[in-house]
Amino acid sequence: MDLASIVYLGVTFGMFVIFVLIVIRTYSKKRKDEGEIAKYQMLDDD
């Protein structure tokens, strides 16, 4: 493999890792609870 292939694989793997971290952060229990609080506050304001 030449240098361009190694860089391409590295960037692809890095983007995959970032995607996994975003999914984990989005669907974590703590984040879900914080999102639900804002929704219920908006409903209470009506």
N, CA, C and O atoms as a Tripos MOL2 file, in Angstrom:
@<TRIPOS>MOLECULE
protein
  184   183    46     0     0
PROTEIN
NO_CHARGES

@<TRIPOS>ATOM
      1 N           0.8450   -1.1800    0.0000 N.3       1 MET1
      2 CA          0.0000    0.0000    0.0000 C.3       1 MET1
      3 C           0.8920    1.2450    0.0000 C.2       1 MET1
      4 O           1.9130    1.3000    0.6850 O.2       1 MET1
      5 N           0.4910    2.2030   -0.7590 N.am      2 ASP2
      6 CA          1.2440    3.4500   -0.7860 C.3       2 ASP2
      7 C           0.7100    4.4130    0.2680 C.2       2 ASP2
      8 O          -0.2730    4.1190    0.9500 O.2       2 ASP2
      9 N           1.3540    5.5440    0.3930 N.am      3 LEU3
     10 CA          1.0170    6.5210    1.4300 C.3       3 LEU3
     11 C          -0.4170    7.0500    1.2800 C.2       3 LEU3
     12 O          -1.1080    7.2550    2.2780 O.2       3 LEU3
     13 N          -0.8570    7.2690    0.0550 N.am      4 ALA4
     14 CA         -2.2100    7.7960   -0.1650 C.3       4 ALA4
     15 C          -3.2680    6.8150    0.3420 C.2       4 ALA4
     16 O          -4.2730    7.2410    0.9110 O.2       4 ALA4
     17 N          -3.0660    5.5350    0.1500 N.am      5 SER5
     18 CA         -4.0200    4.5380    0.6290 C.3       5 SER5
     19 C          -4.0670    4.5070    2.1500 C.2       5 SER5
     20 O          -5.1400    4.3810    2.7400 O.2       5 SER5
     21 N          -2.9170    4.6190    2.7750 N.am      6 ILE6
     22 CA         -2.8630    4.6050    4.2380 C.3       6 ILE6
     23 C          -3.5600    5.8370    4.8010 C.2       6 ILE6
     24 O          -4.3070    5.7380    5.7740 O.2       6 ILE6
     25 N          -3.3190    6.9940    4.1950 N.am      7 VAL7
     26 CA         -3.9810    8.2250    4.6470 C.3       7 VAL7
     27 C          -5.4870    8.1130    4.4530 C.2       7 VAL7
     28 O          -6.2520    8.4990    5.3360 O.2       7 VAL7
     29 N          -5.9180    7.5930    3.3190 N.am      8 TYR8
     30 CA         -7.3500    7.4290    3.0430 C.3       8 TYR8
     31 C          -8.0030    6.5230    4.0850 C.2       8 TYR8
     32 O          -9.0710    6.8450    4.6050 O.2       8 TYR8
     33 N          -7.3710    5.4000    4.3860 N.am      9 LEU9
     34 CA         -7.9170    4.4940    5.3940 C.3       9 LEU9
     35 C          -7.9300    5.1550    6.7710 C.2       9 LEU9
     36 O          -8.8740    4.9620    7.5360 O.2       9 LEU9
     37 N          -6.9070    5.9220    7.0910 N.am     10 GLY10
     38 CA         -6.8510    6.6090    8.3770 C.3      10 GLY10
     39 C          -7.9590    7.6330    8.5190 C.2      10 GLY10
     40 O          -8.6030    7.7120    9.5650 O.2      10 GLY10
     41 N          -8.1880    8.4160    7.4760 N.am     11 VAL11
     42 CA         -9.2550    9.4210    7.5160 C.3      11 VAL11
     43 C         -10.6160    8.7430    7.6060 C.2      11 VAL11
     44 O         -11.4800    9.1890    8.3610 O.2      11 VAL11
     45 N         -10.8150    7.6830    6.8530 N.am     12 THR12
     46 CA        -12.0820    6.9510    6.8920 C.3      12 THR12
     47 C         -12.3350    6.3710    8.2760 C.2      12 THR12
     48 O         -13.4390    6.4810    8.8090 O.2      12 THR12
     49 N         -11.3150    5.7550    8.8540 N.am     13 PHE13
     50 CA        -11.4610    5.1860   10.1940 C.3      13 PHE13
     51 C         -11.7200    6.2950   11.2170 C.2      13 PHE13
     52 O         -12.5360    6.1200   12.1220 O.2      13 PHE13
     53 N         -11.0340    7.4310   11.0830 N.am     14 GLY14
     54 CA        -11.2460    8.5560   11.9930 C.3      14 GLY14
     55 C         -12.6630    9.0870   11.9260 C.2      14 GLY14
     56 O         -13.2640    9.3910   12.9560 O.2      14 GLY14
     57 N         -13.2040    9.2020   10.7190 N.am     15 MET15
     58 CA        -14.5860    9.6670   10.5610 C.3      15 MET15
     59 C         -15.5670    8.6690   11.1670 C.2      15 MET15
     60 O         -16.5780    9.0670   11.7440 O.2      15 MET15
     61 N         -15.2780    7.3870   11.0430 N.am     16 PHE16
     62 CA        -16.1380    6.3660   11.6380 C.3      16 PHE16
     63 C         -16.1290    6.4830   13.1580 C.2      16 PHE16
     64 O         -17.1760    6.3710   13.7960 O.2      16 PHE16
     65 N         -14.9590    6.7080   13.7360 N.am     17 VAL17
     66 CA        -14.8530    6.8590   15.1890 C.3      17 VAL17
     67 C         -15.6380    8.0840   15.6530 C.2      17 VAL17
     68 O         -16.3410    8.0240   16.6630 O.2      17 VAL17
     69 N         -15.5240    9.1850   14.9280 N.am     18 ILE18
     70 CA        -16.2760   10.3950   15.2820 C.3      18 ILE18
     71 C         -17.7840   10.1330   15.2050 C.2      18 ILE18
     72 O         -18.5340   10.5760   16.0750 O.2      18 ILE18
     73 N         -18.2270    9.4140   14.1680 N.am     19 PHE19
     74 CA        -19.6370    9.0750   14.0350 C.3      19 PHE19
     75 C         -20.1180    8.2400   15.2260 C.2      19 PHE19
     76 O         -21.1930    8.4930   15.7690 O.2      19 PHE19
     77 N         -19.3310    7.2620   15.6260 N.am     20 VAL20
     78 CA        -19.7020    6.4160   16.7620 C.3      20 VAL20
     79 C         -19.7980    7.2510   18.0380 C.2      20 VAL20
     80 O         -20.7200    7.0680   18.8320 O.2      20 VAL20
     81 N         -18.8490    8.1650   18.2360 N.am     21 LEU21
     82 CA        -18.9000    9.0160   19.4230 C.3      21 LEU21
     83 C         -20.1380    9.9110   19.4280 C.2      21 LEU21
     84 O         -20.7420   10.1230   20.4800 O.2      21 LEU21
     85 N         -20.5180   10.4320   18.2760 N.am     22 ILE22
     86 CA        -21.7270   11.2640   18.1860 C.3      22 ILE22
     87 C         -22.9590   10.4400   18.5270 C.2      22 ILE22
     88 O         -23.8320   10.9060   19.2580 O.2      22 ILE22
     89 N         -23.0380    9.2290   18.0100 N.am     23 VAL23
     90 CA        -24.1970    8.3640   18.2920 C.3      23 VAL23
     91 C         -24.2540    8.0290   19.7760 C.2      23 VAL23
     92 O         -25.3260    8.0770   20.3790 O.2      23 VAL23
     93 N         -23.1240    7.6930   20.3670 N.am     24 ILE24
     94 CA        -23.0990    7.3580   21.7960 C.3      24 ILE24
     95 C         -23.5260    8.5680   22.6290 C.2      24 ILE24
     96 O         -24.3010    8.4270   23.5750 O.2      24 ILE24
     97 N         -23.0240    9.7510   22.2810 N.am     25 ARG25
     98 CA        -23.3760   10.9570   23.0330 C.3      25 ARG25
     99 C         -24.8490   11.3090   22.8540 C.2      25 ARG25
    100 O         -25.4980   11.7520   23.8020 O.2      25 ARG25
    101 N         -25.3780   11.1170   21.6610 N.am     26 THR26
    102 CA        -26.7630   11.4640   21.3880 C.3      26 THR26
    103 C         -27.7300   10.5490   22.1350 C.2      26 THR26
    104 O         -28.7400   11.0100   22.6680 O.2      26 THR26
    105 N         -27.4260    9.2720   22.1740 N.am     27 TYR27
    106 CA        -28.3620    8.3160   22.7610 C.3      27 TYR27
    107 C         -28.0340    7.9420   24.1950 C.2      27 TYR27
    108 O         -28.5930    6.9750   24.7120 O.2      27 TYR27
    109 N         -27.1390    8.6790   24.8590 N.am     28 SER28
    110 CA        -26.8360    8.3630   26.2510 C.3      28 SER28
    111 C         -28.0220    8.7450   27.1360 C.2      28 SER28
    112 O         -28.7850    9.6520   26.8020 O.2      28 SER28
    113 N         -28.1690    8.0690   28.2370 N.am     29 LYS29
    114 CA        -29.3020    8.2770   29.1450 C.3      29 LYS29
    115 C         -29.3190    9.7020   29.6960 C.2      29 LYS29
    116 O         -30.3820   10.3150   29.7990 O.2      29 LYS29
    117 N         -28.1560   10.2280   30.0470 N.am     30 LYS30
    118 CA        -28.0880   11.5630   30.6160 C.3      30 LYS30
    119 C         -28.5610   12.6100   29.6070 C.2      30 LYS30
    120 O         -29.3210   13.5100   29.9650 O.2      30 LYS30
    121 N         -28.1270   12.5050   28.3650 N.am     31 ARG31
    122 CA        -28.5360   13.4570   27.3340 C.3      31 ARG31
    123 C         -30.0280   13.3460   27.0530 C.2      31 ARG31
    124 O         -30.6910   14.3540   26.8130 O.2      31 ARG31
    125 N         -30.5540   12.1390   27.0790 N.am     32 LYS32
    126 CA        -31.9780   11.9550   26.8170 C.3      32 LYS32
    127 C         -32.8030   12.6410   27.8990 C.2      32 LYS32
    128 O         -33.8080   13.2880   27.6070 O.2      32 LYS32
    129 N         -32.3820   12.4990   29.1280 N.am     33 ASP33
    130 CA        -33.1040   13.1410   30.2250 C.3      33 ASP33
    131 C         -33.0700   14.6570   30.0900 C.2      33 ASP33
    132 O         -34.0790   15.3160   30.3410 O.2      33 ASP33
    133 N         -31.9200   15.2310   29.6940 N.am     34 GLU34
    134 CA        -31.8280   16.6820   29.5270 C.3      34 GLU34
    135 C         -32.7360   17.1560   28.3960 C.2      34 GLU34
    136 O         -33.3480   18.2190   28.5050 O.2      34 GLU34
    137 N         -32.8310   16.3990   27.3290 N.am     35 GLY35
    138 CA        -33.7000   16.7630   26.2150 C.3      35 GLY35
    139 C         -35.1650   16.7000   26.5810 C.2      35 GLY35
    140 O         -35.9570   17.5250   26.1250 O.2      35 GLY35
    141 N         -35.5300   15.7370   27.3920 N.am     36 GLU36
    142 CA        -36.9170   15.6040   27.8150 C.3      36 GLU36
    143 C         -37.3250   16.7680   28.7170 C.2      36 GLU36
    144 O         -38.4720   17.2130   28.6600 O.2      36 GLU36
    145 N         -36.4250   17.2610   29.5350 N.am     37 ILE37
    146 CA        -36.7470   18.3800   30.4210 C.3      37 ILE37
    147 C         -37.1510   19.5990   29.5980 C.2      37 ILE37
    148 O         -38.1420   20.2620   29.9060 O.2      37 ILE37
    149 N         -36.3880   19.8900   28.5560 N.am     38 ALA38
    150 CA        -36.7110   21.0550   27.7240 C.3      38 ALA38
    151 C         -38.0730   20.8860   27.0440 C.2      38 ALA38
    152 O         -38.8310   21.8470   26.9170 O.2      38 ALA38
    153 N         -38.3750   19.6700   26.6130 N.am     39 LYS39
    154 CA        -39.6640   19.4370   25.9550 C.3      39 LYS39
    155 C         -40.8160   19.6860   26.9170 C.2      39 LYS39
    156 O         -41.8060   20.3230   26.5580 O.2      39 LYS39
    157 N         -40.6850   19.1870   28.1290 N.am     40 TYR40
    158 CA        -41.7680   19.3570   29.0930 C.3      40 TYR40
    159 C         -41.8920   20.8000   29.5530 C.2      40 TYR40
    160 O         -42.9910   21.2410   29.8860 O.2      40 TYR40
    161 N         -40.7960   21.5440   29.5800 N.am     41 GLN41
    162 CA        -40.8760   22.9690   29.9380 C.3      41 GLN41
    163 C         -41.6490   23.7240   28.8690 C.2      41 GLN41
    164 O         -42.4430   24.6080   29.1900 O.2      41 GLN41
    165 N         -41.4320   23.3940   27.6210 N.am     42 MET42
    166 CA        -42.1730   24.0600   26.5380 C.3      42 MET42
    167 C         -43.6580   23.7280   26.6180 C.2      42 MET42
    168 O         -44.5000   24.5950   26.3870 O.2      42 MET42
    169 N         -43.9850   22.4880   26.9420 N.am     43 LEU43
    170 CA        -45.3760   22.1040   27.0610 C.3      43 LEU43
    171 C         -46.0440   22.8080   28.2420 C.2      43 LEU43
    172 O         -47.2120   23.1880   28.1580 O.2      43 LEU43
    173 N         -45.3030   22.9830   29.3510 N.am     44 ASP44
    174 CA        -45.8540   23.6800   30.5110 C.3      44 ASP44
    175 C         -46.1000   25.1510   30.2370 C.2      44 ASP44
    176 O         -47.0070   25.7420   30.8230 O.2      44 ASP44
    177 N         -45.3090   25.7570   29.3560 N.am     45 ASP45
    178 CA        -45.4720   27.1690   29.0370 C.3      45 ASP45
    179 C         -46.7810   27.4280   28.2940 C.2      45 ASP45
    180 O         -47.3330   28.5250   28.3720 O.2      45 ASP45
    181 N         -47.2690   26.4410   27.5880 N.am     46 ASP46
    182 CA        -48.5210   26.6190   26.8190 C.3      46 ASP46
    183 C         -49.6720   26.5980   27.7360 C.2      46 ASP46
    184 O         -50.8150   26.7300   27.2960 O.2      46 ASP46
@<TRIPOS>BOND
     1     1     2 1
     2     2     3 1
     3     3     4 2
     4     3     5 am
     5     5     6 1
     6     6     7 1
     7     7     8 2
     8     7     9 am
     9     9    10 1
    10    10    11 1
    11    11    12 2
    12    11    13 am
    13    13    14 1
    14    14    15 1
    15    15    16 2
    16    15    17 am
    17    17    18 1
    18    18    19 1
    19    19    20 2
    20    19    21 am
    21    21    22 1
    22    22    23 1
    23    23    24 2
    24    23    25 am
    25    25    26 1
    26    26    27 1
    27    27    28 2
    28    27    29 am
    29    29    30 1
    30    30    31 1
    31    31    32 2
    32    31    33 am
    33    33    34 1
    34    34    35 1
    35    35    36 2
    36    35    37 am
    37    37    38 1
    38    38    39 1
    39    39    40 2
    40    39    41 am
    41    41    42 1
    42    42    43 1
    43    43    44 2
    44    43    45 am
    45    45    46 1
    46    46    47 1
    47    47    48 2
    48    47    49 am
    49    49    50 1
    50    50    51 1
    51    51    52 2
    52    51    53 am
    53    53    54 1
    54    54    55 1
    55    55    56 2
    56    55    57 am
    57    57    58 1
    58    58    59 1
    59    59    60 2
    60    59    61 am
    61    61    62 1
    62    62    63 1
    63    63    64 2
    64    63    65 am
    65    65    66 1
    66    66    67 1
    67    67    68 2
    68    67    69 am
    69    69    70 1
    70    70    71 1
    71    71    72 2
    72    71    73 am
    73    73    74 1
    74    74    75 1
    75    75    76 2
    76    75    77 am
    77    77    78 1
    78    78    79 1
    79    79    80 2
    80    79    81 am
    81    81    82 1
    82    82    83 1
    83    83    84 2
    84    83    85 am
    85    85    86 1
    86    86    87 1
    87    87    88 2
    88    87    89 am
    89    89    90 1
    90    90    91 1
    91    91    92 2
    92    91    93 am
    93    93    94 1
    94    94    95 1
    95    95    96 2
    96    95    97 am
    97    97    98 1
    98    98    99 1
    99    99   100 2
   100    99   101 am
   101   101   102 1
   102   102   103 1
   103   103   104 2
   104   103   105 am
   105   105   106 1
   106   106   107 1
   107   107   108 2
   108   107   109 am
   109   109   110 1
   110   110   111 1
   111   111   112 2
   112   111   113 am
   113   113   114 1
   114   114   115 1
   115   115   116 2
   116   115   117 am
   117   117   118 1
   118   118   119 1
   119   119   120 2
   120   119   121 am
   121   121   122 1
   122   122   123 1
   123   123   124 2
   124   123   125 am
   125   125   126 1
   126   126   127 1
   127   127   128 2
   128   127   129 am
   129   129   130 1
   130   130   131 1
   131   131   132 2
   132   131   133 am
   133   133   134 1
   134   134   135 1
   135   135   136 2
   136   135   137 am
   137   137   138 1
   138   138   139 1
   139   139   140 2
   140   139   141 am
   141   141   142 1
   142   142   143 1
   143   143   144 2
   144   143   145 am
   145   145   146 1
   146   146   147 1
   147   147   148 2
   148   147   149 am
   149   149   150 1
   150   150   151 1
   151   151   152 2
   152   151   153 am
   153   153   154 1
   154   154   155 1
   155   155   156 2
   156   155   157 am
   157   157   158 1
   158   158   159 1
   159   159   160 2
   160   159   161 am
   161   161   162 1
   162   162   163 1
   163   163   164 2
   164   163   165 am
   165   165   166 1
   166   166   167 1
   167   167   168 2
   168   167   169 am
   169   169   170 1
   170   170   171 1
   171   171   172 2
   172   171   173 am
   173   173   174 1
   174   174   175 1
   175   175   176 2
   176   175   177 am
   177   177   178 1
   178   178   179 1
   179   179   180 2
   180   179   181 am
   181   181   182 1
   182   182   183 1
   183   183   184 2
@<TRIPOS>SUBSTRUCTURE
     1 MET1         2 RESIDUE 1 A MET
     2 ASP2         6 RESIDUE 1 A ASP
     3 LEU3        10 RESIDUE 1 A LEU
     4 ALA4        14 RESIDUE 1 A ALA
     5 SER5        18 RESIDUE 1 A SER
     6 ILE6        22 RESIDUE 1 A ILE
     7 VAL7        26 RESIDUE 1 A VAL
     8 TYR8        30 RESIDUE 1 A TYR
     9 LEU9        34 RESIDUE 1 A LEU
    10 GLY10       38 RESIDUE 1 A GLY
    11 VAL11       42 RESIDUE 1 A VAL
    12 THR12       46 RESIDUE 1 A THR
    13 PHE13       50 RESIDUE 1 A PHE
    14 GLY14       54 RESIDUE 1 A GLY
    15 MET15       58 RESIDUE 1 A MET
    16 PHE16       62 RESIDUE 1 A PHE
    17 VAL17       66 RESIDUE 1 A VAL
    18 ILE18       70 RESIDUE 1 A ILE
    19 PHE19       74 RESIDUE 1 A PHE
    20 VAL20       78 RESIDUE 1 A VAL
    21 LEU21       82 RESIDUE 1 A LEU
    22 ILE22       86 RESIDUE 1 A ILE
    23 VAL23       90 RESIDUE 1 A VAL
    24 ILE24       94 RESIDUE 1 A ILE
    25 ARG25       98 RESIDUE 1 A ARG
    26 THR26      102 RESIDUE 1 A THR
    27 TYR27      106 RESIDUE 1 A TYR
    28 SER28      110 RESIDUE 1 A SER
    29 LYS29      114 RESIDUE 1 A LYS
    30 LYS30      118 RESIDUE 1 A LYS
    31 ARG31      122 RESIDUE 1 A ARG
    32 LYS32      126 RESIDUE 1 A LYS
    33 ASP33      130 RESIDUE 1 A ASP
    34 GLU34      134 RESIDUE 1 A GLU
    35 GLY35      138 RESIDUE 1 A GLY
    36 GLU36      142 RESIDUE 1 A GLU
    37 ILE37      146 RESIDUE 1 A ILE
    38 ALA38      150 RESIDUE 1 A ALA
    39 LYS39      154 RESIDUE 1 A LYS
    40 TYR40      158 RESIDUE 1 A TYR
    41 GLN41      162 RESIDUE 1 A GLN
    42 MET42      166 RESIDUE 1 A MET
    43 LEU43      170 RESIDUE 1 A LEU
    44 ASP44      174 RESIDUE 1 A ASP
    45 ASP45      178 RESIDUE 1 A ASP
    46 ASP46      182 RESIDUE 1 A ASP
